[in-house]
Amino acid sequence: MAQPFGYLAAGFLADRVFEPAMQVGGALVGSLGWLVGTGPGAGMAAMFLCTRLGGALTGLLGWLSPAIRRLDDAKAA
């Protein structure tokens, strides 16, 4: 259910949140500007970076959960 919402929100986030925040003097320039740069396209790069970090964190949390790691060992009911 989250994937369609993500597709719908991506355009708004790119144009109205991340791009302005990554322009010179923007809110995220100090924290992400060294990695993705500033100016046109830097907002999309920052959004992709945040998305990838969120996916990696989700995978790591799943791997750290013993209940999820043992799902393949569970007997079929």
Gaussian input, Z-matrix of N, CA and C with variables (Angstrom, degrees):
# hf/3-21g

backbone

0 1
 N
 C     1     B1
 C     2     B2     1     A1
 N     3     B3     2     A2     1     D1
 C     4     B4     3     A3     2     D2
 C     5     B5     4     A4     3     D3
 N     6     B6     5     A5     4     D4
 C     7     B7     6     A6     5     D5
 C     8     B8     7     A7     6     D6
 N     9     B9     8     A8     7     D7
 C    10    B10     9     A9     8     D8
 C    11    B11    10    A10     9     D9
 N    12    B12    11    A11    10    D10
 C    13    B13    12    A12    11    D11
 C    14    B14    13    A13    12    D12
 N    15    B15    14    A14    13    D13
 C    16    B16    15    A15    14    D14
 C    17    B17    16    A16    15    D15
 N    18    B18    17    A17    16    D16
 C    19    B19    18    A18    17    D17
 C    20    B20    19    A19    18    D18
 N    21    B21    20    A20    19    D19
 C    22    B22    21    A21    20    D20
 C    23    B23    22    A22    21    D21
 N    24    B24    23    A23    22    D22
 C    25    B25    24    A24    23    D23
 C    26    B26    25    A25    24    D24
 N    27    B27    26    A26    25    D25
 C    28    B28    27    A27    26    D26
 C    29    B29    28    A28    27    D27
 N    30    B30    29    A29    28    D28
 C    31    B31    30    A30    29    D29
 C    32    B32    31    A31    30    D30
 N    33    B33    32    A32    31    D31
 C    34    B34    33    A33    32    D32
 C    35    B35    34    A34    33    D33
 N    36    B36    35    A35    34    D34
 C    37    B37    36    A36    35    D35
 C    38    B38    37    A37    36    D36
 N    39    B39    38    A38    37    D37
 C    40    B40    39    A39    38    D38
 C    41    B41    40    A40    39    D39
 N    42    B42    41    A41    40    D40
 C    43    B43    42    A42    41    D41
 C    44    B44    43    A43    42    D42
 N    45    B45    44    A44    43    D43
 C    46    B46    45    A45    44    D44
 C    47    B47    46    A46    45    D45
 N    48    B48    47    A47    46    D46
 C    49    B49    48    A48    47    D47
 C    50    B50    49    A49    48    D48
 N    51    B51    50    A50    49    D49
 C    52    B52    51    A51    50    D50
 C    53    B53    52    A52    51    D51
 N    54    B54    53    A53    52    D52
 C    55    B55    54    A54    53    D53
 C    56    B56    55    A55    54    D54
 N    57    B57    56    A56    55    D55
 C    58    B58    57    A57    56    D56
 C    59    B59    58    A58    57    D57
 N    60    B60    59    A59    58    D58
 C    61    B61    60    A60    59    D59
 C    62    B62    61    A61    60    D60
 N    63    B63    62    A62    61    D61
 C    64    B64    63    A63    62    D62
 C    65    B65    64    A64    63    D63
 N    66    B66    65    A65    64    D64
 C    67    B67    66    A66    65    D65
 C    68    B68    67    A67    66    D66
 N    69    B69    68    A68    67    D67
 C    70    B70    69    A69    68    D68
 C    71    B71    70    A70    69    D69
 N    72    B72    71    A71    70    D70
 C    73    B73    72    A72    71    D71
 C    74    B74    73    A73    72    D72
 N    75    B75    74    A74    73    D73
 C    76    B76    75    A75    74    D74
 C    77    B77    76    A76    75    D75
 N    78    B78    77    A77    76    D76
 C    79    B79    78    A78    77    D77
 C    80    B80    79    A79    78    D78
 N    81    B81    80    A80    79    D79
 C    82    B82    81    A81    80    D80
 C    83    B83    82    A82    81    D81
 N    84    B84    83    A83    82    D82
 C    85    B85    84    A84    83    D83
 C    86    B86    85    A85    84    D84
 N    87    B87    86    A86    85    D85
 C    88    B88    87    A87    86    D86
 C    89    B89    88    A88    87    D87
 N    90    B90    89    A89    88    D88
 C    91    B91    90    A90    89    D89
 C    92    B92    91    A91    90    D90
 N    93    B93    92    A92    91    D91
 C    94    B94    93    A93    92    D92
 C    95    B95    94    A94    93    D93
 N    96    B96    95    A95    94    D94
 C    97    B97    96    A96    95    D95
 C    98    B98    97    A97    96    D96
 N    99    B99    98    A98    97    D97
 C   100   B100    99    A99    98    D98
 C   101   B101   100   A100    99    D99
 N   102   B102   101   A101   100   D100
 C   103   B103   102   A102   101   D101
 C   104   B104   103   A103   102   D102
 N   105   B105   104   A104   103   D103
 C   106   B106   105   A105   104   D104
 C   107   B107   106   A106   105   D105
 N   108   B108   107   A107   106   D106
 C   109   B109   108   A108   107   D107
 C   110   B110   109   A109   108   D108
 N   111   B111   110   A110   109   D109
 C   112   B112   111   A111   110   D110
 C   113   B113   112   A112   111   D111
 N   114   B114   113   A113   112   D112
 C   115   B115   114   A114   113   D113
 C   116   B116   115   A115   114   D114
 N   117   B117   116   A116   115   D115
 C   118   B118   117   A117   116   D116
 C   119   B119   118   A118   117   D117
 N   120   B120   119   A119   118   D118
 C   121   B121   120   A120   119   D119
 C   122   B122   121   A121   120   D120
 N   123   B123   122   A122   121   D121
 C   124   B124   123   A123   122   D122
 C   125   B125   124   A124   123   D123
 N   126   B126   125   A125   124   D124
 C   127   B127   126   A126   125   D125
 C   128   B128   127   A127   126   D126
 N   129   B129   128   A128   127   D127
 C   130   B130   129   A129   128   D128
 C   131   B131   130   A130   129   D129
 N   132   B132   131   A131   130   D130
 C   133   B133   132   A132   131   D131
 C   134   B134   133   A133   132   D132
 N   135   B135   134   A134   133   D133
 C   136   B136   135   A135   134   D134
 C   137   B137   136   A136   135   D135
 N   138   B138   137   A137   136   D136
 C   139   B139   138   A138   137   D137
 C   140   B140   139   A139   138   D138
 N   141   B141   140   A140   139   D139
 C   142   B142   141   A141   140   D140
 C   143   B143   142   A142   141   D141
 N   144   B144   143   A143   142   D142
 C   145   B145   144   A144   143   D143
 C   146   B146   145   A145   144   D144
 N   147   B147   146   A146   145   D145
 C   148   B148   147   A147   146   D146
 C   149   B149   148   A148   147   D147
 N   150   B150   149   A149   148   D148
 C   151   B151   150   A150   149   D149
 C   152   B152   151   A151   150   D150
 N   153   B153   152   A152   151   D151
 C   154   B154   153   A153   152   D152
 C   155   B155   154   A154   153   D153
 N   156   B156   155   A155   154   D154
 C   157   B157   156   A156   155   D155
 C   158   B158   157   A157   156   D156
 N   159   B159   158   A158   157   D157
 C   160   B160   159   A159   158   D158
 C   161   B161   160   A160   159   D159
 N   162   B162   161   A161   160   D160
 C   163   B163   162   A162   161   D161
 C   164   B164   163   A163   162   D162
 N   165   B165   164   A164   163   D163
 C   166   B166   165   A165   164   D164
 C   167   B167   166   A166   165   D165
 N   168   B168   167   A167   166   D166
 C   169   B169   168   A168   167   D167
 C   170   B170   169   A169   168   D168
 N   171   B171   170   A170   169   D169
 C   172   B172   171   A171   170   D170
 C   173   B173   172   A172   171   D171
 N   174   B174   173   A173   172   D172
 C   175   B175   174   A174   173   D173
 C   176   B176   175   A175   174   D174
 N   177   B177   176   A176   175   D175
 C   178   B178   177   A177   176   D176
 C   179   B179   178   A178   177   D177
 N   180   B180   179   A179   178   D178
 C   181   B181   180   A180   179   D179
 C   182   B182   181   A181   180   D180
 N   183   B183   182   A182   181   D181
 C   184   B184   183   A183   182   D182
 C   185   B185   184   A184   183   D183
 N   186   B186   185   A185   184   D184
 C   187   B187   186   A186   185   D185
 C   188   B188   187   A187   186   D186
 N   189   B189   188   A188   187   D187
 C   190   B190   189   A189   188   D188
 C   191   B191   190   A190   189   D189
 N   192   B192   191   A191   190   D190
 C   193   B193   192   A192   191   D191
 C   194   B194   193   A193   192   D192
 N   195   B195   194   A194   193   D193
 C   196   B196   195   A195   194   D194
 C   197   B197   196   A196   195   D195
 N   198   B198   197   A197   196   D196
 C   199   B199   198   A198   197   D197
 C   200   B200   199   A199   198   D198
 N   201   B201   200   A200   199   D199
 C   202   B202   201   A201   200   D200
 C   203   B203   202   A202   201   D201
 N   204   B204   203   A203   202   D202
 C   205   B205   204   A204   203   D203
 C   206   B206   205   A205   204   D204
 N   207   B207   206   A206   205   D205
 C   208   B208   207   A207   206   D206
 C   209   B209   208   A208   207   D207
 N   210   B210   209   A209   208   D208
 C   211   B211   210   A210   209   D209
 C   212   B212   211   A211   210   D210
 N   213   B213   212   A212   211   D211
 C   214   B214   213   A213   212   D212
 C   215   B215   214   A214   213   D213
 N   216   B216   215   A215   214   D214
 C   217   B217   216   A216   215   D215
 C   218   B218   217   A217   216   D216
 N   219   B219   218   A218   217   D217
 C   220   B220   219   A219   218   D218
 C   221   B221   220   A220   219   D219
 N   222   B222   221   A221   220   D220
 C   223   B223   222   A222   221   D221
 C   224   B224   223   A223   222   D222
 N   225   B225   224   A224   223   D223
 C   226   B226   225   A225   224   D224
 C   227   B227   226   A226   225   D225
 N   228   B228   227   A227   226   D226
 C   229   B229   228   A228   227   D227
 C   230   B230   229   A229   228   D228

   B1=1.4449
   B2=1.5373
   B3=1.3077
   B4=1.4540
   B5=1.5232
   B6=1.3144
   B7=1.4660
   B8=1.5290
   B9=1.3237
   B10=1.4706
   B11=1.5323
   B12=1.3278
   B13=1.4553
   B14=1.5281
   B15=1.3144
   B16=1.4593
   B17=1.5198
   B18=1.3302
   B19=1.4667
   B20=1.5263
   B21=1.3241
   B22=1.4638
   B23=1.5340
   B24=1.3033
   B25=1.4619
   B26=1.5275
   B27=1.3195
   B28=1.4645
   B29=1.5255
   B30=1.3082
   B31=1.4616
   B32=1.5109
   B33=1.3237
   B34=1.4560
   B35=1.5235
   B36=1.3274
   B37=1.4617
   B38=1.5280
   B39=1.3109
   B40=1.4654
   B41=1.5243
   B42=1.3292
   B43=1.4660
   B44=1.5261
   B45=1.3209
   B46=1.4679
   B47=1.5274
   B48=1.3303
   B49=1.4643
   B50=1.5277
   B51=1.3420
   B52=1.4549
   B53=1.5254
   B54=1.3195
   B55=1.4733
   B56=1.5293
   B57=1.3363
   B58=1.4646
   B59=1.5317
   B60=1.3148
   B61=1.4641
   B62=1.5265
   B63=1.3368
   B64=1.4552
   B65=1.5229
   B66=1.3250
   B67=1.4601
   B68=1.5173
   B69=1.3114
   B70=1.4623
   B71=1.5271
   B72=1.3225
   B73=1.4568
   B74=1.5143
   B75=1.3342
   B76=1.4609
   B77=1.5228
   B78=1.3182
   B79=1.4624
   B80=1.5297
   B81=1.3226
   B82=1.4627
   B83=1.5240
   B84=1.3122
   B85=1.4678
   B86=1.5250
   B87=1.3151
   B88=1.4530
   B89=1.5140
   B90=1.3345
   B91=1.4589
   B92=1.5280
   B93=1.3214
   B94=1.4671
   B95=1.5237
   B96=1.3170
   B97=1.4576
   B98=1.5152
   B99=1.3261
   B100=1.4635
   B101=1.5267
   B102=1.3304
   B103=1.4677
   B104=1.5280
   B105=1.3213
   B106=1.4685
   B107=1.5229
   B108=1.3239
   B109=1.4572
   B110=1.5187
   B111=1.3280
   B112=1.4669
   B113=1.5186
   B114=1.3148
   B115=1.4541
   B116=1.5091
   B117=1.3438
   B118=1.4646
   B119=1.5310
   B120=1.3050
   B121=1.4602
   B122=1.5176
   B123=1.3149
   B124=1.4597
   B125=1.5289
   B126=1.3125
   B127=1.4621
   B128=1.5146
   B129=1.3376
   B130=1.4679
   B131=1.5230
   B132=1.3162
   B133=1.4678
   B134=1.5227
   B135=1.3257
   B136=1.4614
   B137=1.5225
   B138=1.3374
   B139=1.4597
   B140=1.5294
   B141=1.3240
   B142=1.4592
   B143=1.5258
   B144=1.3145
   B145=1.4547
   B146=1.5275
   B147=1.3199
   B148=1.4632
   B149=1.5249
   B150=1.3263
   B151=1.4571
   B152=1.5193
   B153=1.3269
   B154=1.4619
   B155=1.5259
   B156=1.3315
   B157=1.4664
   B158=1.5310
   B159=1.3233
   B160=1.4627
   B161=1.5205
   B162=1.3349
   B163=1.4604
   B164=1.5160
   B165=1.3233
   B166=1.4674
   B167=1.5273
   B168=1.3233
   B169=1.4610
   B170=1.5280
   B171=1.3197
   B172=1.4579
   B173=1.5293
   B174=1.3237
   B175=1.4612
   B176=1.5164
   B177=1.3152
   B178=1.4599
   B179=1.5243
   B180=1.3217
   B181=1.4662
   B182=1.5255
   B183=1.3193
   B184=1.4578
   B185=1.5116
   B186=1.3209
   B187=1.4644
   B188=1.5290
   B189=1.3298
   B190=1.4622
   B191=1.5248
   B192=1.3055
   B193=1.4565
   B194=1.5320
   B195=1.3249
   B196=1.4716
   B197=1.5307
   B198=1.3231
   B199=1.4665
   B200=1.5272
   B201=1.3083
   B202=1.4659
   B203=1.5332
   B204=1.3268
   B205=1.4705
   B206=1.5222
   B207=1.3305
   B208=1.4716
   B209=1.5250
   B210=1.3031
   B211=1.4650
   B212=1.5243
   B213=1.3174
   B214=1.4646
   B215=1.5303
   B216=1.3213
   B217=1.4686
   B218=1.5153
   B219=1.3304
   B220=1.4655
   B221=1.5244
   B222=1.3094
   B223=1.4622
   B224=1.5235
   B225=1.3025
   B226=1.4714
   B227=1.5132
   B228=1.3050
   B229=1.4688
   B230=1.5044
   A1=111.71
   A2=117.53
   A3=119.78
   A4=112.11
   A5=117.55
   A6=120.46
   A7=112.72
   A8=120.95
   A9=119.39
   A10=112.23
   A11=117.06
   A12=119.87
   A13=110.33
   A14=116.50
   A15=120.73
   A16=111.97
   A17=116.22
   A18=119.82
   A19=111.32
   A20=116.02
   A21=119.79
   A22=111.87
   A23=117.03
   A24=120.75
   A25=112.71
   A26=118.70
   A27=121.65
   A28=112.68
   A29=118.21
   A30=120.97
   A31=112.39
   A32=115.33
   A33=119.68
   A34=110.98
   A35=116.74
   A36=120.14
   A37=111.78
   A38=116.66
   A39=120.06
   A40=111.11
   A41=117.06
   A42=121.17
   A43=114.10
   A44=116.95
   A45=119.99
   A46=114.29
   A47=117.89
   A48=119.73
   A49=111.32
   A50=117.03
   A51=120.09
   A52=113.65
   A53=118.88
   A54=119.29
   A55=112.11
   A56=119.91
   A57=117.97
   A58=112.97
   A59=116.89
   A60=120.02
   A61=112.30
   A62=118.16
   A63=121.36
   A64=113.04
   A65=117.71
   A66=120.59
   A67=108.54
   A68=117.60
   A69=121.44
   A70=109.27
   A71=116.45
   A72=121.82
   A73=114.05
   A74=118.22
   A75=122.05
   A76=112.56
   A77=115.01
   A78=122.00
   A79=113.74
   A80=118.42
   A81=120.59
   A82=114.09
   A83=117.19
   A84=120.54
   A85=110.82
   A86=117.33
   A87=120.68
   A88=113.55
   A89=117.41
   A90=119.87
   A91=113.68
   A92=118.66
   A93=120.63
   A94=114.36
   A95=117.38
   A96=120.88
   A97=113.52
   A98=117.63
   A99=120.88
   A100=111.75
   A101=116.37
   A102=120.54
   A103=112.55
   A104=117.68
   A105=120.54
   A106=113.04
   A107=117.81
   A108=121.12
   A109=112.10
   A110=115.24
   A111=121.38
   A112=108.29
   A113=116.06
   A114=120.35
   A115=112.67
   A116=117.22
   A117=121.38
   A118=112.03
   A119=115.90
   A120=121.79
   A121=114.31
   A122=117.81
   A123=120.19
   A124=111.27
   A125=117.85
   A126=120.96
   A127=111.86
   A128=116.17
   A129=119.57
   A130=110.49
   A131=116.66
   A132=120.11
   A133=110.07
   A134=117.37
   A135=120.81
   A136=110.82
   A137=116.60
   A138=119.53
   A139=110.93
   A140=118.22
   A141=121.12
   A142=110.86
   A143=117.02
   A144=120.80
   A145=110.79
   A146=117.21
   A147=120.80
   A148=111.69
   A149=116.73
   A150=120.80
   A151=110.99
   A152=116.78
   A153=121.21
   A154=111.29
   A155=116.80
   A156=119.71
   A157=111.19
   A158=116.75
   A159=120.14
   A160=111.97
   A161=117.04
   A162=120.48
   A163=112.18
   A164=116.35
   A165=120.23
   A166=110.74
   A167=116.97
   A168=120.70
   A169=111.01
   A170=117.35
   A171=121.00
   A172=110.60
   A173=116.93
   A174=120.69
   A175=112.05
   A176=117.34
   A177=121.15
   A178=111.15
   A179=116.79
   A180=119.56
   A181=111.72
   A182=117.34
   A183=120.37
   A184=112.08
   A185=116.64
   A186=120.76
   A187=111.18
   A188=116.86
   A189=120.69
   A190=113.19
   A191=118.01
   A192=121.83
   A193=109.68
   A194=117.99
   A195=119.85
   A196=112.40
   A197=117.56
   A198=119.95
   A199=111.10
   A200=117.42
   A201=120.26
   A202=110.58
   A203=117.01
   A204=119.36
   A205=112.12
   A206=118.00
   A207=121.22
   A208=113.27
   A209=119.32
   A210=120.64
   A211=112.34
   A212=117.57
   A213=120.01
   A214=111.53
   A215=117.42
   A216=121.19
   A217=112.80
   A218=117.16
   A219=120.73
   A220=109.37
   A221=115.39
   A222=119.93
   A223=110.04
   A224=115.38
   A225=120.39
   A226=109.36
   A227=115.97
   A228=119.91
   A229=111.09
   D1=-24.79
   D2=-176.24
   D3=-78.26
   D4=-27.43
   D5=-175.58
   D6=-62.94
   D7=-47.54
   D8=177.57
   D9=-61.61
   D10=-37.24
   D11=176.84
   D12=-63.22
   D13=-39.84
   D14=178.14
   D15=-62.01
   D16=-42.01
   D17=177.79
   D18=-62.88
   D19=-40.77
   D20=-179.72
   D21=-70.30
   D22=-35.15
   D23=-176.99
   D24=-82.33
   D25=-19.67
   D26=-173.18
   D27=-60.79
   D28=-43.72
   D29=-179.66
   D30=-63.20
   D31=-45.84
   D32=178.21
   D33=-62.16
   D34=-47.27
   D35=-179.34
   D36=-61.84
   D37=-40.85
   D38=-179.41
   D39=-65.76
   D40=-49.08
   D41=-174.15
   D42=-78.22
   D43=-35.64
   D44=-171.19
   D45=-105.78
   D46=-18.78
   D47=-176.44
   D48=-114.37
   D49=-62.61
   D50=-172.10
   D51=-73.76
   D52=-42.91
   D53=180.00
   D54=-61.50
   D55=-49.39
   D56=177.15
   D57=-63.24
   D58=-34.25
   D59=-178.94
   D60=-70.20
   D61=-20.91
   D62=-178.42
   D63=-103.24
   D64=6.84
   D65=173.22
   D66=-78.06
   D67=162.14
   D68=-179.79
   D69=-54.10
   D70=125.40
   D71=-178.05
   D72=86.23
   D73=3.26
   D74=-178.55
   D75=-74.70
   D76=169.98
   D77=-174.13
   D78=-67.04
   D79=-30.86
   D80=-176.02
   D81=-101.18
   D82=-0.42
   D83=-176.71
   D84=-60.90
   D85=-41.62
   D86=-177.98
   D87=-64.49
   D88=-33.73
   D89=-176.77
   D90=-95.18
   D91=-33.05
   D92=-176.86
   D93=-117.56
   D94=-9.71
   D95=-176.09
   D96=-60.36
   D97=-35.74
   D98=179.89
   D99=-65.67
   D100=-25.27
   D101=-175.81
   D102=-94.50
   D103=-43.20
   D104=-175.44
   D105=-111.11
   D106=-4.24
   D107=179.37
   D108=84.31
   D109=-170.48
   D110=177.59
   D111=-132.94
   D112=165.46
   D113=178.79
   D114=97.09
   D115=-166.26
   D116=-176.97
   D117=-59.74
   D118=131.39
   D119=178.13
   D120=90.94
   D121=-18.14
   D122=-179.15
   D123=-68.47
   D124=-31.16
   D125=177.82
   D126=-65.54
   D127=-42.04
   D128=176.84
   D129=-64.64
   D130=-40.32
   D131=178.29
   D132=-62.40
   D133=-41.62
   D134=178.39
   D135=-65.20
   D136=-38.70
   D137=178.87
   D138=-66.30
   D139=-42.48
   D140=176.40
   D141=-62.43
   D142=-40.30
   D143=179.07
   D144=-62.40
   D145=-46.58
   D146=178.91
   D147=-63.39
   D148=-39.60
   D149=178.26
   D150=-63.68
   D151=-43.95
   D152=-179.66
   D153=-66.17
   D154=-41.19
   D155=177.61
   D156=-64.31
   D157=-37.88
   D158=176.36
   D159=-64.34
   D160=-41.01
   D161=177.20
   D162=-65.53
   D163=-40.90
   D164=178.50
   D165=-65.36
   D166=-40.09
   D167=178.24
   D168=-64.86
   D169=-40.45
   D170=177.79
   D171=-61.89
   D172=-45.06
   D173=177.96
   D174=-63.40
   D175=-41.21
   D176=179.63
   D177=-65.12
   D178=-43.36
   D179=178.22
   D180=-63.84
   D181=-36.89
   D182=175.37
   D183=-65.87
   D184=-39.83
   D185=179.40
   D186=-67.83
   D187=-34.38
   D188=179.88
   D189=-76.05
   D190=-14.12
   D191=-179.37
   D192=-84.69
   D193=114.03
   D194=-179.74
   D195=-60.06
   D196=-36.43
   D197=-179.13
   D198=-62.98
   D199=-40.14
   D200=179.57
   D201=-73.09
   D202=-40.39
   D203=-179.60
   D204=-63.99
   D205=-28.36
   D206=-178.36
   D207=-92.13
   D208=9.29
   D209=-178.37
   D210=-59.97
   D211=-37.22
   D212=-179.70
   D213=-69.06
   D214=-23.68
   D215=-179.22
   D216=-84.30
   D217=-13.70
   D218=-177.37
   D219=-68.40
   D220=140.15
   D221=179.07
   D222=-77.11
   D223=141.03
   D224=178.02
   D225=-68.66
   D226=136.09
   D227=-178.32
   D228=-84.03

